[in-house]
């Protein structure tokens, strides 16, 4: 079981661990998504058809410096892109109490939270 950090102090502990282990100061997590293949749904199946030629839903997750899950979102259909997955997820609105000038790492890019 995991719990999303609720306070700035919890997020700062994650930042400190990223700095100590990865020399990546102010990082509050690493995020990525995974297509989870499903059977073709009976209705509206085109929404779940992805660029890989299969049907899927997307698992989106944020991990700390020990690769422990901090946040998971599983509800986007396989057709949407990464930006839309993040925008439509509860993750976008769940980063309350983030330390100022913090960011999270996204497979190849760094995203700052404002």
Rosetta blueprint (number, residue, H / E / L):
1 X L
2 X L
3 X L
4 X L
5 X L
6 X L
7 X L
8 X H
9 X H
10 X H
11 X H
12 X H
13 X H
14 X H
15 X H
16 X H
17 X H
18 X H
19 X H
20 X H
21 X H
22 X H
23 X L
24 X L
25 X L
26 X L
27 X E
28 X E
29 X E
30 X E
31 X E
32 X E
33 X E
34 X E
35 X E
36 X E
37 X E
38 X L
39 X L
40 X L
41 X L
42 X L
43 X L
44 X L
45 X H
46 X H
47 X H
48 X H
49 X E
50 X L
51 X L
52 X L
53 X L
54 X L
55 X E
56 X E
57 X E
58 X E
59 X E
60 X E
61 X E
62 X E
63 X E
64 X L
65 X L
66 X L
67 X L
68 X L
69 X E
70 X E
71 X E
72 X E
73 X E
74 X E
75 X E
76 X E
77 X E
78 X L
79 X L
80 X L
81 X L
82 X H
83 X H
84 X H
85 X H
86 X H
87 X H
88 X H
89 X L
90 X L
91 X L
92 X L
93 X L
94 X L
95 X L
96 X L
97 X L
98 X L
99 X L
100 X L
101 X L
102 X L
103 X E
104 X E
105 X E
106 X E
107 X L
108 X L
109 X E
110 X E
111 X E
112 X E
113 X L
114 X L
